[in-house]
Amino acid sequence: MDCGEEVSLLRARLSKVRGVRELHFDAMQGRMEVEYAPEMVTPAEIEAAVETVGMQCAPWAEPQERKAPRREWPDARLWISGAALAAGMAYEIAVTGEVVETLLAHGHTSGGHNHALPAPAVALFLVAIVAGAAGAWKKAWASLRLLRPEMNLLVLLSIAGAASLGEWVEAATLAFLFSLAGRLESASLRYARDSVAKLLAVAPAEAAVVHGDHEHRVKVEAVAVGSLVRVRPGERIPCDGDVTRGRSLVNQAFVTGESVPVEKGEGDDVFAGSLNESGTLEIRTTRAARDTTLARMLRMMEESRHRKAPSEQMVERFARYYTPAVLAVAGAVALLPPLLVGHSWQEWAYRAMMLLLISCPCALVISTPVSVVAALASAAREGVLIKGGAFLEEAARLRVLALDRQGLLTQGKPEVARRIELDEEPARQLEAWENWRIEQGEGYTLTPLRAVEGGLVGAAKDAVEALEREGYTISISDQDGRRALVGLCDRPRHDAAGMVEELRSLGILHVALLTSDPRPAAEQAAQPAGLDEVKSELRPAEKALRITELIREHGSVAMAGDCSADAQALTAASLGVSLGLAGSEMARESADVVVMGNDISKLPFLIRHARRARAVIGQNLALALGMKALFLVCTVLGLASLWMAVAADMGATVAVTLNGLRLLRPTKHQKN
């Protein structure tokens, strides 16, 4: 399945099968999902229905699990068609001496041959036609029965028409090029599919499980939680876990997006798919293979393919009307000039056949999904999971960014910034304050209420107010019986200002901080970054309300957050962005984009990457439509031929596929 027309054929045929309830197609991946009633239809019957439209299906297997395809009869048909065409042309040239006319297959449009073709040449051209078109008749017949004209039917009609006009060279050339086009289009899409699969295939198939003084290798799926696995230098980590022994540099760029390897030692967590670069590690697994961070990422990638971008939906709607419209125009071209002006029936029938061939929308339909899938895959490789093409296009339109404070503008790790020793009376008063709790038996942590709300007086009140004014989170420490009031500070990130500056260079008009933290803490984080707006002490509903207001004021707005309290705002935003590893599960589920590492530089990357993808999609649409428009003009002016139509359609399909695949590799200035 390589084209939207084949999807239409399958949908039309299978929707008539009793017991088939729902169908989902992914032409880019060559994948069909069928929801059916087992008591009414069997998989074998579904496969048989697929075969009636000239296609075959098999249970889905991940790319790395598939067997290498064998070279079978379709390749032989292509070679036979090409050899017979070449032999027929050589024979005709030898007999007639007309080299240019024969090689260009241009007899009709140049006024026609002035001689009868030798019978052996005609026989060779017939062999080329039968071999080249043999794979098309079943799909053509199915499309005719289902009243869904597609390329196979149009090509067979054009071949028959050319032969009936005595254009044997052109008919044979058309059959050969059509067969070649099918192989090239399939090969280019297969290359696209394999490129995406290789980009995402980072999890090892086996793990070395340690038992006492020996180890044995097992399938990763069989590794139980709590197992001890050994990972040597150059191997990929098979499961999420904690290091119990060893020290090494680990490249976890695919999971977290970090551009440099991270040193890991005893007690550090590691992620499946990460590359162990220098030392041997022993790791206690904490998640089963199906539940690792990498597995969740890949599931999100899989789900994203079902969320089509607006441009994909627009192209599919356009294609539904485009082919019937061109068919109507072709009919008019064949009939009106001879009827109204008395022109040659043969000449205008020939031009109508060329119009039939350019009515195939394959290049147009495949131009967008191949670009979207490539863009989603390369973003995932950078540690940015985009949950569908619609969100990729939304990221390209962003004009405003709102974000939470903790972990985005700050380091997310509170440090002791100030300490106030307490006498007995203030200490007793603070211990009686509401909302305190003992943490790890070492001290007290207080909910940051205002001092007056806690009923504090005297020195206790003064100390708390002093720390509140400076934006600190307040705790009581208790060490060796000595009590002290401690101010904890989540220090600003050193890269926040650069991130904001880069966003402004990309055309982001407004950057706002929306946080539930007290005003002093919010301003302390926002000031170094140079934000345009600071809203503090906001409840979740108030954050969402402000997002809605920003959308009314500016248009497309992104919200970046990492905690459960941000979920409502993430949902309200045009684009919700969550910091995946540091953030809460609720934030990840609510977001449209998940940044797997705690790296805010990925926000500018997201916008740049999305805009580049939008540009490539635009290029592909312009190329596909432009090629057809150019050929349409050439057809009307009598400057084109049937084989040129097939070559143009083949060239456009291959060109848009390869152009879309450029998105698999971010440009150098996109690397962070």
Stockholm file with secondary structure:
# STOCKHOLM 1.0

chainA/1-672         MDCGEEVSLLRARLSKVRGVRELHFDAMQGRMEVEYAPEMVTPAEIEAAVETVGMQCAPWAEPQERKAPRREWPDARLWISGAALAAGMAYEIAVTGEVVETLLAHGHTSGGHNHALPAPAVALFLVAIVAGAAGAWKKAWASLRLLRPEMNLLVLLSIAGAASLGEWVEAATLAFLFSLAGRLESASLRYARDSVAKLLAVAPAEAAVVHGDHEHRVKVEAVAVGSLVRVRPGERIPCDGDVTRGRSLVNQAFVTGESVPVEKGEGDDVFAGSLNESGTLEIRTTRAARDTTLARMLRMMEESRHRKAPSEQMVERFARYYTPAVLAVAGAVALLPPLLVGHSWQEWAYRAMMLLLISCPCALVISTPVSVVAALASAAREGVLIKGGAFLEEAARLRVLALDRQGLLTQGKPEVARRIELDEEPARQLEAWENWRIEQGEGYTLTPLRAVEGGLVGAAKDAVEALEREGYTISISDQDGRRALVGLCDRPRHDAAGMVEELRSLGILHVALLTSDPRPAAEQAAQPAGLDEVKSELRPAEKALRITELIREHGSVAMAGDCSADAQALTAASLGVSLGLAGSEMARESADVVVMGNDISKLPFLIRHARRARAVIGQNLALALGMKALFLVCTVLGLASLWMAVAADMGATVAVTLNGLRLLRPTKHQKN
#=GR chainA/1-672 SS CCSHHHHHHHHHHHTTSTTEEEEEEETTTTEEEEEECTTTCCHHHHHHHHHTTTCCCCCCCCGGGSCCCCCCHHHHHHHHHHHHHHHHHHHHHHHHCCHHHHHTTCTTTTTCCSSCCCHHHHHHHHHHHHHHHTTTHHHHHHHHHTTCCCHHHHHHHHHHHHHHTTCHHHHHHHHHHHHHHHHHHHHHHHHHHHHHHHHHCCSCSEEEEEETTEEEEEEGGGCCTTCEEEECTTCBCCSCEEEEECCEEEECHHHHCCSSCEEECTTCEECTTCEECSSCEEEEECSCGGGSHHHHHHHHHHHHTTSCCHHHHHHHHHHHHHHHHHHHHHHHHHHHIIIIICCCHHHHHHHHHHHHHTTCCHHHHHHHHHHHHHHHHHHHHTTEEECCHHHHHHHHTCCEEEECSTTTTBCSCCEEEEEEECCHHHHHHHHTSTTEEEETTTEEEECCCCGGGGTCCHHHHHHHHHHHHTTCEEEEEEETTEEEEEEEECCBCTTHHHHHHHHHHTTCCEEEEECSSCHHHHHHHHHHHTCSEEECSCCHHHHHHHHHHHHHHHSCEEEEECSGGGHHHHHHSSEEEEETTTSCHHHHHHCSEEESSSCTTHHHHHHHHHHHHHHHHHHHHHHHHHHHHHHHHHHHTTCCCHHHHHHHHHHHHHHHHHHHHGGGSCCGGGCC
#=GC SS_cons         CCSHHHHHHHHHHHTTSTTEEEEEEETTTTEEEEEECTTTCCHHHHHHHHHTTTCCCCCCCCGGGSCCCCCCHHHHHHHHHHHHHHHHHHHHHHHHCCHHHHHTTCTTTTTCCSSCCCHHHHHHHHHHHHHHHTTTHHHHHHHHHTTCCCHHHHHHHHHHHHHHTTCHHHHHHHHHHHHHHHHHHHHHHHHHHHHHHHHHCCSCSEEEEEETTEEEEEEGGGCCTTCEEEECTTCBCCSCEEEEECCEEEECHHHHCCSSCEEECTTCEECTTCEECSSCEEEEECSCGGGSHHHHHHHHHHHHTTSCCHHHHHHHHHHHHHHHHHHHHHHHHHHHIIIIICCCHHHHHHHHHHHHHTTCCHHHHHHHHHHHHHHHHHHHHTTEEECCHHHHHHHHTCCEEEECSTTTTBCSCCEEEEEEECCHHHHHHHHTSTTEEEETTTEEEECCCCGGGGTCCHHHHHHHHHHHHTTCEEEEEEETTEEEEEEEECCBCTTHHHHHHHHHHTTCCEEEEECSSCHHHHHHHHHHHTCSEEECSCCHHHHHHHHHHHHHHHSCEEEEECSGGGHHHHHHSSEEEEETTTSCHHHHHHCSEEESSSCTTHHHHHHHHHHHHHHHHHHHHHHHHHHHHHHHHHHHTTCCCHHHHHHHHHHHHHHHHHHHHGGGSCCGGGCC
//
